[in-house]
Structures are given as C-alpha cells and as structure tokens.
C-alpha cells in the first residue's frame, strides 16, 4: 500500500471531515494537498495519523487469527 493510500485509510478510520483533514495536513507539513507534498512529507503525515490512532493494523480474530 502506498503512503497516499494509507493516509486515506487513516483519514477514514479517524473519521476526519474534509475541512479537519485539510487543517491537519497544514498543521503537520504546511500544505493542504497530498499532491503538493514529497514522499518525506507523506511519511510525516502518516506518522502523525498513526500517532492519533489511525492506520493501525487490526489483529484477526477467530480460529485463524493466530496463524
């Protein structure tokens, strides 16, 4: 999964509205669009989202969860 896709998943998991999402991007890297960012900035945004609880992998449950 690319960093951009992971950011979009984390955005959904955090339940961010579009305005909140744009404000968050500006707060983290000073830009409001992923298109304007370089890969390092994408990583900073993703790290900040994971720190807030978004984009974390969930463990499987059930008989196959531990395999």
C-alpha positions as CSV (number, residue, x, y, z in Angstrom):
1,X,0.0,0.0,0.0
2,X,1.4,3.4,-0.9
3,X,1.7,6.2,1.7
4,X,-1.1,8.1,0.0
5,X,-3.5,5.2,0.2
6,X,-2.5,4.6,3.8
7,X,-3.2,8.2,4.6
8,X,-6.7,7.9,3.1
9,X,-7.4,4.8,5.1
10,X,-6.2,6.5,8.3
11,X,-8.4,9.5,7.5
12,X,-11.4,7.3,7.2
13,X,-10.5,5.4,10.4
14,X,-10.1,8.7,12.3
15,X,-13.5,9.9,11.0
16,X,-12.0,13.2,9.7
17,X,-14.2,15.6,7.9
18,X,-12.6,17.2,4.8
19,X,-12.1,20.6,6.5
20,X,-10.5,18.9,9.5
21,X,-8.3,16.8,7.3
22,X,-7.0,19.8,5.3
23,X,-6.3,21.7,8.5
24,X,-4.5,18.6,9.9
25,X,-2.3,18.4,6.8
26,X,-1.5,22.1,7.1
27,X,-0.7,21.7,10.7
28,X,1.7,18.8,10.1
29,X,3.6,19.9,6.9
30,X,2.3,23.4,6.0
31,X,0.5,22.2,2.8
32,X,-3.2,21.3,2.3
33,X,-2.9,18.8,-0.6
34,X,-1.1,15.5,-0.8
35,X,-0.3,16.3,-4.5
36,X,1.9,19.2,-3.3
37,X,3.9,17.1,-0.9
38,X,7.0,15.0,-1.4
39,X,7.3,11.4,-0.1
40,X,9.1,12.5,3.1
41,X,6.1,14.8,3.9
42,X,3.7,12.0,3.2
43,X,5.6,9.9,5.8
44,X,5.3,12.7,8.3
45,X,1.5,13.0,7.8
46,X,1.1,9.2,8.1
47,X,3.2,9.1,11.2
48,X,1.1,11.8,12.8
49,X,-2.1,10.0,11.9
50,X,-0.9,6.7,13.3
51,X,0.1,8.5,16.5
52,X,-3.5,9.6,16.8
53,X,-4.8,6.1,16.3
54,X,-5.4,5.8,12.6
55,X,-4.0,3.4,10.1
56,X,-3.1,0.7,12.6
57,X,-3.4,-2.9,11.5
58,X,-6.1,-4.8,13.3
59,X,-5.5,-8.3,14.6
60,X,-7.5,-11.1,13.2
61,X,-9.8,-12.9,15.5
62,X,-11.2,-16.4,15.4
63,X,-9.6,-19.8,14.7
64,X,-7.2,-18.4,12.1
65,X,-6.3,-15.2,13.9
66,X,-3.1,-16.6,15.5
67,X,-1.7,-18.3,12.4
